[in-house]
């Protein structure tokens, strides 16, 4: 399946955050205490696996690389961080690398008796897509809030920033603004997940930093290159019924 078909499938298929039979695992425990605006809620480099406060609806392993560890996700699903409970306004930065597969970032996940609803950011080889799965719909229903062509090279580390403040969502890749969208009826607070879609291969993650509160209260830069290579390098929202 080429990247264009995978991206199209990403707009039609969203994977839930509930642990899947056979793959769900939980490591450690963190108190769900409130965190002051602008303070780092999470700083994770995966160098001391297994990290605390994470559970998994995807296959995963911790890979040794250049003197440290990275998180490798595969099989579809997410590594979900629930160490600070539900997150509302936040700035999330991380590094990721894909060999095969498309990265999928989920946030503000809401599970009720009527269904499962959440935002998801899909990072394809040639397109970035921000979407929302509507409440109470089947798993194949997906509404795109914004989509923009953007080349992302495989086999290289890329830095990503997701800024959610009120109804506004902004996405930057390698320091360049790529997407901006406004959801007039934003979802309530929820956890954050890092993973991939469609069982399409595997995606690596590292240097995850999450800060609660609006970006105006913070000074948040892109993740640093650190010990490994980094990759070099506002759309009009669209709706899909």
C-alpha positions as CSV (number, residue, x, y, z in Angstrom):
1,X,0.0,0.0,0.0
2,X,1.5,3.3,-1.0
3,X,1.6,6.4,1.2
4,X,-1.3,8.1,-0.6
5,X,-3.5,5.1,0.0
6,X,-2.4,4.9,3.6
7,X,-3.2,8.5,4.1
8,X,-6.6,8.1,2.5
9,X,-7.2,5.1,4.8
10,X,-6.2,7.2,7.8
11,X,-9.1,9.6,7.0
12,X,-11.5,6.6,7.1
13,X,-10.0,4.5,9.9
14,X,-9.2,5.5,13.5
15,X,-7.8,3.1,16.0
16,X,-9.2,3.3,19.6
17,X,-7.2,3.9,22.7
18,X,-8.6,1.0,24.8
19,X,-6.1,-1.8,25.4
20,X,-6.5,-4.6,22.8
21,X,-6.7,-8.2,24.0
22,X,-3.3,-9.8,23.9
23,X,-1.4,-6.5,23.6
24,X,-2.5,-4.4,26.6
25,X,0.2,-3.9,29.1
26,X,0.7,-1.4,31.9
27,X,4.0,-0.4,33.5
28,X,4.4,1.6,36.7
29,X,2.0,4.0,38.3
30,X,1.8,7.7,38.6
31,X,-0.4,9.8,40.8
32,X,-3.1,11.8,38.9
33,X,-2.2,15.1,40.6
34,X,-3.0,18.5,39.1
35,X,0.0,20.3,37.5
36,X,0.4,24.0,37.3
37,X,0.2,25.7,33.9
38,X,3.4,25.8,32.0
39,X,5.1,23.2,34.2
40,X,6.5,20.1,32.5
41,X,4.0,17.3,33.2
42,X,6.0,14.7,31.3
43,X,9.6,14.5,30.2
44,X,10.4,11.0,28.9
45,X,13.4,9.8,27.0
46,X,12.7,6.1,27.5
47,X,16.3,5.5,28.8
48,X,15.1,3.7,31.8
49,X,12.5,1.2,30.5
50,X,9.8,0.4,31.3
51,X,8.6,4.0,31.9
52,X,6.0,4.7,34.5
53,X,2.5,5.9,33.7
54,X,2.1,4.3,30.3
55,X,-0.1,1.6,29.0
56,X,-0.3,0.1,25.5
57,X,-2.9,-0.9,22.9
58,X,-0.1,-1.6,20.4
59,X,2.8,-3.9,20.3
60,X,5.9,-2.1,21.6
61,X,9.5,-2.6,22.5
62,X,12.4,-0.5,23.8
63,X,15.3,-0.4,21.4
64,X,18.8,0.4,22.4
65,X,20.3,3.0,20.1
66,X,23.5,5.1,20.5
67,X,23.8,4.7,24.2
68,X,20.1,5.2,25.0
69,X,16.6,3.7,24.4
70,X,13.7,4.6,22.1
71,X,10.1,3.5,22.1
72,X,9.2,1.4,19.0
73,X,5.4,0.9,18.3
74,X,4.0,-1.6,15.9
75,X,0.9,-3.5,15.1
76,X,-1.5,-0.6,15.2
77,X,-2.8,1.2,18.3
78,X,-1.1,3.5,20.8
79,X,1.3,3.9,23.7
80,X,-0.9,5.9,26.1
81,X,0.4,8.2,28.8
82,X,-2.0,8.5,31.7
83,X,0.4,9.7,34.3
84,X,-1.3,13.1,34.9
85,X,-4.9,12.1,34.2
86,X,-6.9,14.1,31.7
87,X,-5.1,16.8,29.7
88,X,-6.9,19.9,28.4
89,X,-4.8,22.8,27.1
90,X,-1.2,21.6,26.4
91,X,1.9,21.8,24.3
92,X,3.3,18.3,23.3
93,X,6.7,18.0,21.7
94,X,8.4,14.7,20.6
95,X,10.7,13.2,18.1
96,X,9.7,10.4,15.8
97,X,11.0,8.3,13.0
98,X,9.2,6.0,10.6
99,X,10.7,3.2,8.6
100,X,7.4,1.8,7.5
101,X,4.1,3.0,8.7
102,X,2.4,6.3,9.5
103,X,2.5,8.0,12.9
104,X,-0.8,8.5,14.7
105,X,-1.1,10.9,17.7
106,X,-4.3,10.8,19.7
107,X,-5.4,13.2,22.4
108,X,-8.4,14.3,24.4
109,X,-9.8,10.8,24.3
110,X,-13.4,10.5,25.6
111,X,-15.0,7.2,26.3
112,X,-18.7,7.1,27.3
113,X,-21.6,4.7,27.0
114,X,-22.4,6.2,23.6
115,X,-19.0,5.5,22.1
116,X,-15.3,6.6,21.9
117,X,-14.4,10.1,20.6
118,X,-10.9,11.7,20.2
119,X,-8.7,13.8,18.1
120,X,-6.0,12.2,16.0
121,X,-3.0,13.6,14.2
122,X,-1.7,11.4,11.3
123,X,1.8,12.0,9.9
124,X,2.1,10.5,6.5
125,X,5.1,10.6,4.1
126,X,3.5,13.4,2.0
127,X,0.6,14.8,4.1
128,X,-0.3,15.8,7.6
129,X,-3.9,15.2,8.7
130,X,-5.7,16.4,11.8
131,X,-9.1,14.7,12.5
132,X,-11.8,13.8,15.0
133,X,-13.8,10.7,15.3
134,X,-17.4,11.8,16.0
135,X,-19.1,10.6,19.1
136,X,-21.2,7.4,18.9
137,X,-20.2,6.5,15.4
138,X,-18.7,3.3,13.9
139,X,-14.9,2.8,13.9
140,X,-14.7,3.7,10.2
141,X,-16.2,7.2,10.6
142,X,-13.7,10.0,10.6
143,X,-13.9,13.7,10.2
144,X,-10.9,15.7,8.9
145,X,-10.5,19.1,10.5
146,X,-7.5,20.0,8.4
147,X,-5.1,18.4,5.9
148,X,-2.0,19.7,4.1
149,X,0.6,18.3,1.9
150,X,4.0,18.0,3.7
151,X,7.0,15.9,2.8
152,X,8.4,13.8,5.7
153,X,11.4,11.7,5.0
154,X,11.6,8.1,6.2
155,X,14.5,6.8,8.2
156,X,15.2,10.2,9.8
157,X,14.2,11.8,13.1
158,X,11.7,14.6,12.9
159,X,10.5,16.9,15.7
160,X,6.8,17.6,16.1
161,X,4.9,20.1,18.3
162,X,1.2,19.9,19.0
163,X,-0.3,23.0,20.7
164,X,-3.9,22.7,21.9
165,X,-5.4,25.8,23.4
166,X,-9.2,26.1,23.8
167,X,-10.7,25.3,20.4
168,X,-7.4,26.0,18.5
169,X,-5.0,23.2,17.5
170,X,-1.7,24.0,15.9
171,X,0.9,21.5,14.5
172,X,4.5,22.1,13.6
173,X,7.0,19.7,12.0
174,X,10.8,20.4,12.3
175,X,10.1,23.9,13.4
176,X,7.8,24.8,10.5
177,X,4.1,25.5,11.1
178,X,2.1,23.0,9.1
179,X,-1.5,22.8,10.3
180,X,-3.9,25.1,12.2
181,X,-7.6,24.2,12.8
182,X,-10.4,25.4,15.1
183,X,-13.0,23.0,16.4
184,X,-16.1,25.0,17.5
185,X,-17.1,22.3,19.9
186,X,-13.8,21.0,21.3
187,X,-13.6,17.7,23.1
188,X,-13.2,17.7,26.9
189,X,-9.8,16.8,28.5
190,X,-8.4,13.3,28.0
191,X,-5.2,11.3,27.8
192,X,-2.5,11.4,25.0
193,X,-1.3,8.5,22.9
194,X,1.6,7.9,20.5
195,X,1.3,5.1,17.9
196,X,0.6,4.2,14.3
197,X,-2.2,3.3,12.0
198,X,-3.3,0.3,9.9
199,X,-0.7,-2.2,11.1
200,X,1.5,-0.7,8.5
201,X,4.9,-1.2,10.0
202,X,6.6,0.5,12.9
203,X,7.2,4.0,14.2
204,X,9.8,5.1,16.8
205,X,9.4,7.8,19.4
206,X,11.7,9.6,21.7
207,X,12.2,12.8,23.8
208,X,8.6,13.3,24.7
209,X,7.8,16.5,26.6
210,X,4.2,17.5,27.7
211,X,3.4,20.8,29.3
212,X,-0.1,21.6,30.6
213,X,-1.7,25.0,30.0
214,X,-1.9,27.3,27.0
215,X,1.2,28.0,24.9
216,X,1.1,31.7,26.0
217,X,2.0,30.6,29.5
218,X,5.0,28.6,28.3
219,X,8.2,28.7,26.4
220,X,8.4,25.5,24.5
221,X,10.9,24.7,21.8
222,X,11.3,21.7,19.5
223,X,12.9,18.6,21.1
224,X,16.7,18.8,21.0
225,X,18.8,16.6,18.7
226,X,20.4,15.0,21.7
227,X,22.4,11.8,21.0
228,X,20.8,10.9,17.7
229,X,20.3,12.3,14.3
230,X,17.4,14.6,13.7
231,X,15.6,15.1,10.4
232,X,16.2,18.3,8.5
233,X,13.7,20.4,7.8
234,X,-1.7,27.1,8.0
235,X,-3.8,25.0,6.2
236,X,-7.5,25.9,5.6
237,X,-9.6,23.4,7.6
238,X,-11.6,20.9,5.5
239,X,-14.6,18.8,6.6
240,X,-15.4,15.4,5.4
241,X,-19.0,14.4,6.1
